[in-house]
Amino acid sequence: MSSLSRDRDFNVFWLGQALSVLGGSVSAVALPLMVFAATGSVFRMGLVTVVSAATAVVTGIFAGYVVDRVDRRRLMIVCDLARALLLGAVPFLWSACPRLWLLYLLTAPVGALKSFFDVAYVTAVPHLAPPEDLTRANGRLMSTFALGTLLGPGIAGAVAAGVGPAWALGLDGVTFLISSVSLVFVRFGPGHDEGRERPAGPAPGAVGVLREMFVVGFRFLWTHPLLRPLTVLLTLLTFVTVGATDLLIFRVERDLHQGSTTLGYVMATSALGTLVGAFTAGRLRRDLGFGVCWLGSIVAIAVSFAGIGVSRSVPVVAALAALFMFGLTLGGVCSMTLRQEVTPQPMLGRVTAAFWTVHNASGPVGAGVLTALADRHGVPAVSLAGGAFCLLIFGAGLFTPLRASGPRAGTAPPVAPLSRLRRPLRGPRR
């Protein structure tokens, strides 16, 4: 039996976050429903997403700096309690004053708190699982996102139909409250508190703080022999895959002339791919190594991306969607674990925030480009081009250190000392 199965602290953390993720999936559906019910405008409903995305990008710039300098568990508890208070108050505020500005006012702070929590969450996992179980731990935590995505919309719809979408947001507030209580009873391993960076000497000035926020995490990514190619290739992969869900919906409903019920079955099948990827990532990386798993995940994404665009069979499309999500999940778990393994604890927050900022910038742009091209040239042509682009990423990866096949690939390469990473940023030598 895995040591994680017997680890009380990890399992309390896992169950608390599973419930929290489920609540977040409920809110992701309930909030747009509230806006649409109040205005009947798809544009105003989209503005909520824009505000949330913009808040995530802005907050991500300095979230890592904060996470690396405070007690991470306390920060997560505070974030959960604050979100519980904000979301728990929605049903009462909405019944007293059903004004749209309340929802926009709510979206920004909840999005900012989520950014802080998510960065701290990634830095906390290495203190809950031994190195040999880190990939398995990330896989189990990733599986909760799949379950939340699968179950959340149905719960949100049932609650919204029964008592109104505002109470669905209130339900999410309850899950954050439970998550904060669960964190109180989780004991993080040795070094969790010591992992914080305590700068020596006087506090840095404004320029020094800005440099810490913007430069240190990015410099570490760029100077590390594994994280540099991983960051570049994953950014390209994110550019081409974020819009995949939109292409899938377009393909099933317009090209294959299927209704929303069939689309729901296809999406549910794709979530099974996420579950399989999450639960098998640890064993696959242990047996096959990082290089085979990560590069293999790109091949799976490429094949499924192209196949979805050319197949006219709904069952085949559903199976390919599951393969696509399996590849994304396997690659995501392996890349997250690698960053946790090779990044010094005092910097993990800033490196994580820098990594996510890059992806948050490339994803929406890619989604816009892909959907615009699909609208003009059709999903089959764009899907084939996207699959070919993924194969080019795979080919590029073969010429980088990422092809290493060791089970713990990435733990051995030297890490630049913090003093070197804090030098003024200069352009790379050509």
C-alpha positions in Angstrom: 0.0 0.0 0.0 1.3 3.5 -0.8 2.6 5.5 2.1 0.3 8.3 1.0 -2.8 6.1 1.7 -1.7 5.9 5.3 -0.6 9.5 5.7 -3.2 11.3 7.8 -1.9 14.8 7.0 -1.9 14.3 3.3 -5.4 12.7 3.3 -6.9 15.5 5.4 -5.3 18.0 3.0 -6.5 16.0 0.0 -10.1 15.7 1.2 -10.4 19.3 2.2 -9.1 20.5 -1.2 -11.4 18.0 -3.0 -14.4 19.6 -1.4 -13.1 23.1 -2.0 -12.5 22.3 -5.7 -16.0 21.0 -6.0 -17.4 24.2 -4.6 -15.2 26.2 -7.0 -16.7 24.3 -9.9 -20.2 25.1 -8.6 -19.3 28.8 -8.5 -17.8 28.7 -12.0 -21.3 27.9 -13.3 -23.4 29.7 -10.8 -21.8 33.2 -11.2 -22.4 33.4 -14.9 -25.9 32.1 -14.4 -26.6 35.0 -11.9 -25.2 37.6 -14.4 -27.2 36.2 -17.3 -30.4 35.9 -15.2 -30.0 39.5 -14.1 -29.1 41.0 -17.5 -29.9 38.5 -20.3 -26.6 39.7 -21.8 -23.9 37.3 -22.9 -21.5 40.2 -23.2 -21.9 41.2 -19.5 -21.6 37.5 -18.6 -18.3 37.5 -20.4 -17.1 40.6 -18.6 -17.1 38.5 -15.3 -14.6 36.1 -17.0 -12.5 39.0 -18.2 -12.3 40.6 -14.7 -11.4 37.2 -13.2 -8.7 36.5 -15.8 -7.2 40.0 -15.5 -7.1 39.7 -11.8 -5.3 36.4 -12.0 -2.6 37.8 -14.3 -2.0 40.9 -12.2 -2.0 39.1 -8.8 0.2 36.4 -10.2 3.0 38.9 -10.7 3.5 39.5 -6.9 1.8 36.4 -5.4 5.0 34.4 -5.5 6.9 37.2 -3.7 4.4 37.2 -0.9 4.1 33.4 -0.6 7.9 33.1 -0.3 7.9 35.5 2.7 5.0 34.4 4.9 3.8 31.2 6.6 2.2 29.4 3.7 -0.3 27.4 5.7 -1.5 30.5 7.5 -1.8 32.3 4.1 -4.0 29.5 2.7 -6.2 29.5 5.8 -6.7 33.3 5.5 -7.5 33.0 1.8 -10.0 30.3 2.5 -11.7 32.2 5.3 -11.8 35.4 3.3 -13.4 33.6 0.3 -15.8 31.9 2.7 -16.9 35.3 4.0 -17.3 36.9 0.6 -19.1 34.0 -1.1 -21.2 33.1 2.0 -22.6 36.7 2.1 -23.7 36.7 -1.5 -27.2 35.1 -1.0 -28.0 37.6 1.7 -26.6 40.6 -0.1 -28.3 39.6 -3.4 -31.7 39.2 -1.7 -31.4 42.6 -0.1 -29.8 44.4 -3.1 -29.8 42.5 -6.4 -27.4 44.8 -8.2 -24.9 43.7 -10.9 -22.1 45.7 -9.5 -22.0 43.5 -6.4 -21.0 40.5 -8.6 -18.2 42.5 -10.3 -17.1 43.8 -7.0 -17.0 40.2 -5.7 -15.1 38.7 -8.7 -11.9 40.7 -8.3 -11.0 39.9 -4.6 -12.1 36.3 -4.9 -9.8 35.9 -8.0 -6.9 37.6 -6.2 -7.3 35.3 -3.2 -7.4 32.3 -5.5 -4.1 33.3 -7.0 -2.4 33.6 -3.6 -3.9 30.3 -2.5 -3.0 28.4 -5.6 0.7 29.4 -5.5 0.9 28.6 -1.8 -0.8 25.3 -2.5 1.9 24.2 -4.9 4.7 25.1 -2.5 3.0 23.1 0.3 2.7 19.8 -1.4 6.4 18.9 -1.2 6.1 19.1 2.7 3.2 16.6 2.7 4.7 13.9 0.5 8.1 12.2 0.5 10.2 12.8 -2.8 9.4 9.3 -4.1 5.7 9.9 -3.7 5.6 13.5 -5.0 4.3 12.6 -8.5 1.6 10.3 -7.0 0.6 13.1 -4.6 0.2 15.6 -7.4 -1.7 13.1 -9.4 -4.2 12.5 -6.6 -4.7 16.2 -6.1 -5.1 16.7 -9.8 -7.8 14.0 -9.8 -9.9 16.2 -7.6 -10.1 18.8 -10.3 -11.4 16.2 -12.7 -14.1 15.2 -10.3 -15.0 18.8 -9.5 -15.3 19.5 -13.2 -17.5 16.5 -13.7 -19.8 17.0 -10.7 -19.8 20.7 -10.1 -22.0 21.8 -13.1 -24.7 19.4 -12.2 -24.7 20.5 -8.5 -24.8 24.1 -9.6 -27.7 23.5 -11.9 -29.7 21.6 -9.3 -29.1 24.3 -6.6 -29.8 27.1 -9.0 -33.0 25.5 -10.1 -34.1 24.8 -6.6 -33.2 27.9 -4.6 -31.4 30.2 -7.0 -27.8 30.6 -8.2 -26.9 33.0 -5.3 -27.3 30.1 -2.9 -24.9 28.0 -5.1 -22.3 30.6 -4.4 -23.1 30.5 -0.7 -22.6 26.7 -0.9 -19.1 27.4 -2.3 -18.4 29.7 0.7 -19.2 26.7 3.0 -16.7 24.5 1.2 -14.0 27.2 1.7 -14.8 27.3 5.4 -14.4 23.5 5.7 -11.2 23.7 3.7 -9.8 26.3 6.2 -10.7 24.1 9.1 -9.1 21.1 7.5 -5.8 23.0 7.1 -5.7 23.8 10.8 -5.4 20.0 11.4 -2.7 19.4 8.8 0.9 19.2 10.0 3.3 20.1 7.3 6.7 18.3 7.2 10.0 19.5 8.5 11.3 22.6 6.7 7.9 24.1 5.8 8.4 27.2 8.0 12.1 27.1 7.3 11.4 27.1 3.5 10.5 30.8 3.7 13.1 33.2 2.6 14.2 35.7 5.3 16.2 38.4 3.6 19.3 39.4 5.4 20.1 43.0 6.0 17.8 46.0 5.6 14.5 45.7 3.8 14.8 46.2 0.0 13.6 49.5 -1.4 10.9 49.8 -4.0 13.2 48.9 -6.9 14.5 45.9 -5.0 10.9 44.7 -4.3 10.0 45.1 -8.0 13.1 43.2 -9.0 12.2 40.4 -6.6 8.6 40.2 -8.0 9.5 40.3 -11.7 13.0 39.0 -12.1 13.9 36.2 -9.6 11.3 33.7 -10.7 11.8 34.3 -14.4 15.6 34.2 -14.1 15.5 30.9 -12.3 13.3 29.4 -15.1 15.6 30.7 -17.7 18.9 29.6 -16.2 17.9 26.1 -15.2 18.8 23.6 -17.9 15.5 21.7 -17.6 13.0 24.4 -16.7 14.1 26.7 -19.5 13.1 24.3 -22.3 10.1 23.1 -20.3 8.8 26.6 -19.9 9.2 27.5 -23.6 7.7 24.3 -24.9 4.8 24.3 -22.4 4.0 27.9 -23.3 3.8 26.9 -27.0 1.7 23.9 -26.1 -0.6 26.1 -24.0 -1.0 28.5 -26.9 -2.4 25.8 -29.1 -4.4 23.8 -26.6 -6.4 26.3 -24.5 -8.9 26.7 -27.3 -9.3 22.9 -27.7 -12.6 22.9 -25.7 -14.1 25.5 -27.9 -13.1 23.6 -31.0 -14.6 20.4 -29.5 -17.9 22.1 -28.7 -18.0 23.7 -32.2 -17.2 20.3 -33.8 -19.9 18.3 -31.9 -22.7 20.8 -32.1 -22.3 22.4 -35.6 -20.2 20.0 -37.7 -21.7 16.7 -36.3 -25.2 18.2 -35.7 -25.5 16.9 -32.1 -27.4 18.5 -29.2 -26.3 19.6 -25.8 -27.0 16.2 -24.3 -24.6 14.5 -26.6 -22.0 17.2 -25.9 -22.5 16.6 -22.2 -21.7 12.9 -22.6 -18.5 13.8 -24.7 -17.3 16.2 -22.0 -18.0 13.6 -19.2 -16.0 11.0 -21.2 -13.1 13.5 -21.5 -13.1 14.0 -17.7 -12.5 10.2 -17.4 -9.2 10.8 -19.3 -8.2 13.3 -16.6 -8.9 10.8 -13.9 -6.9 8.1 -15.5 -4.0 10.4 -16.1 -4.1 11.7 -12.6 -4.1 8.3 -10.9 -1.5 6.7 -13.2 1.0 9.6 -13.5 3.0 8.5 -10.5 3.5 4.9 -11.6 4.1 5.8 -15.2 6.8 8.3 -14.3 8.4 5.8 -11.9 8.5 3.1 -14.5 9.1 5.0 -17.7 10.8 8.2 -16.5 10.1 11.9 -16.9 11.2 12.2 -20.5 9.1 9.3 -21.9 6.0 10.5 -19.9 6.2 14.1 -20.8 7.1 13.7 -24.5 4.6 10.9 -24.8 1.9 13.1 -23.4 2.6 15.6 -26.2 2.2 12.8 -28.8 -1.1 11.8 -27.2 -2.3 15.4 -27.4 -1.2 15.8 -31.0 -3.0 12.6 -32.2 -6.2 13.4 -30.3 -6.2 17.1 -31.4 -5.9 16.1 -35.1 -8.3 13.2 -34.8 -11.1 15.2 -33.2 -11.1 17.5 -36.2 -11.4 14.7 -38.8 -13.5 12.0 -37.2 -17.3 12.1 -37.8 -18.0 9.4 -35.2 -19.3 10.8 -31.9 -17.9 7.8 -29.9 -14.5 8.2 -31.5 -14.5 11.9 -30.8 -15.4 11.2 -27.2 -12.5 8.7 -26.9 -10.1 11.1 -28.5 -11.2 13.9 -26.1 -10.5 11.5 -23.2 -7.0 10.8 -24.7 -6.4 14.5 -25.1 -7.3 15.1 -21.4 -5.1 12.1 -20.4 -2.2 13.7 -22.2 -2.7 17.1 -20.7 -3.1 15.7 -17.2 0.0 13.3 -17.4 2.1 16.1 -18.8 0.8 18.6 -16.2 1.5 16.4 -13.2 5.0 15.5 -14.4 5.9 19.2 -15.1 4.5 20.4 -11.8 6.5 17.7 -9.9 9.7 18.5 -11.7 9.4 22.2 -10.8 8.8 21.2 -7.1 11.8 18.9 -7.2 14.4 21.2 -8.7 13.3 24.6 -7.2 14.7 25.6 -3.8 11.9 26.0 -1.3 12.6 29.7 -0.6 12.0 30.4 -4.3 9.2 28.0 -5.1 6.4 30.6 -4.8 8.1 33.1 -7.2 9.1 30.4 -9.7 5.5 29.0 -9.7 4.0 32.4 -10.1 6.4 33.3 -13.0 5.6 30.0 -14.7 1.9 30.5 -14.5 2.1 34.1 -15.6 3.7 33.0 -18.8 1.0 30.5 -19.5 -1.8 32.9 -18.5 -0.5 35.3 -21.1 -0.2 32.8 -24.0 -3.4 30.8 -23.5 -6.1 33.4 -24.2 -4.2 34.7 -27.2 -3.9 31.2 -28.6 -7.6 30.5 -27.9 -8.6 33.6 -29.8 -6.4 32.8 -32.8 -7.6 29.1 -33.0 -11.2 29.9 -32.7 -10.9 32.8 -35.3 -9.2 30.4 -37.7 -11.7 27.7 -37.1 -14.6 30.1 -37.8 -13.0 31.0 -41.1 -11.4 27.7 -42.3 -13.3 25.1 -40.3 -12.4 22.9 -37.4 -10.8 20.0 -39.4 -8.2 22.2 -41.0 -7.3 23.9 -37.7 -7.3 20.7 -35.7 -4.9 19.1 -38.2 -2.6 22.1 -38.1 -2.8 22.1 -34.3 -1.8 18.4 -34.2 1.1 19.1 -36.5 2.2 22.0 -34.3 2.2 19.7 -31.2 4.3 17.2 -33.1 6.8 20.0 -33.8 6.9 20.7 -30.1 7.6 17.0 -29.5 10.4 17.0 -32.1 11.9 20.1 -30.4 11.8 18.4 -27.0 13.9 15.5 -28.4 16.8 18.0 -28.7 16.6 19.2 -25.1 17.6 17.7 -21.8 13.9 16.9 -21.2 14.4 13.7 -23.2 16.2 12.2 -20.2 14.5 9.0 -19.2 15.4 8.6 -15.6 12.5 8.3 -13.1 13.7 11.3 -11.2 15.0 13.2 -14.1 15.7 16.7 -13.2 16.8 16.3 -9.6 20.5 16.1 -10.4 21.3 19.2 -12.5 22.9 22.0 -10.5 20.9 24.9 -9.3 22.2 28.5 -9.6 22.7 30.0 -6.1 20.2 32.7 -5.0 22.9 35.4 -5.0 23.5 34.7 -8.7 19.8 34.8 -9.5 19.5 38.2 -7.9 21.9 39.9 -10.3 20.4 42.6 -12.6 18.6 41.0 -15.6 20.6 41.1 -18.8 19.9 39.7 -22.2 21.3 36.2 -23.0 24.6 35.9 -24.7 24.3 35.0 -28.4 
